[in-house]
Amino acid sequence: MVAPDLPIGDRIRHYRGVRRQDVVAGLVGISPDYLSQIERGLKVPSLPILHAIAQELGVPAAALLADMPAAGRMAPDTTEPAIVQALMGYGPPRSAPLAEPTALRERVESAWRVWQSSKTRFSDMADVLPGLIADTEHAARIHHPATDPDGEPSCG
């Protein structure tokens, strides 16, 4: 998790990790120079650009915005932070390859069978759910982007 007091640019740099700045900028549709200026705190991105950056980095836009974690929205104290992260919307970058729909369906069905039959279902699901949630959310983001036909972010 990122420190809650980091500026937006530092958060973007953190979530970008080892990915090259020019590659991420190109995938988002902005120039590498503009992304560099955002990361250095010289420019503040518009909300559509911030949303596109968050999608490409595989994080919720709120992860790039929040100065402090909102009360009541803190991750629960759990032994499975990977599941919490997946449920909060952290996942693969938008440009990551998609899981095939038939493969996702098989994984969901397999997880359901394990959940219904295993005596160690909680431990078994701890290994399966983070990846399954992230891959399913990623597929949903790609197939149903939060933009209208003109490319503007939707409000609902």
RAFENKA-V379807 format. One record per backbone hydrogen bond with DSSP energy under -0.5 kcal/mol. CO is the residue of the C=O (numbers start at 1). NH is the residue of the N-H. Records with the same first field share a line. If there is no record, write none. Layout:
# RAFENKA-V379807
CO->NH ; NH
This chain:
# RAFENKA-V379807
3->6
7->11
8->12
9->13
10->14
11->15
12->16
13->17
16->19
20->24
21->25
22->26
23->27
24->28
25->29 ; 30
31->35
32->36
33->37
34->38
35->39
36->40
37->42 ; 43
38->41
43->45
46->50
47->51
48->52
49->53
50->54
51->55
52->56
53->57
54->58 ; 59
55->58 ; 94
58->91
60->63 ; 64
61->64 ; 65
62->66
70->73
76->78
80->83 ; 84
81->85
82->86
83->87
84->88
85->90
86->89
93->96
100->104
101->105
102->106
103->107
104->108
105->109
106->110
107->111
108->112
109->113
110->114
111->115
112->116
113->117
114->118
118->121
120->124
121->125
122->126
123->127
124->127 ; 128
125->129
128->132
129->133
130->134
131->135
132->136
133->137
134->138
135->139
136->140
137->141
138->142
139->143
140->144
145->147
146->154
148->151
152->148
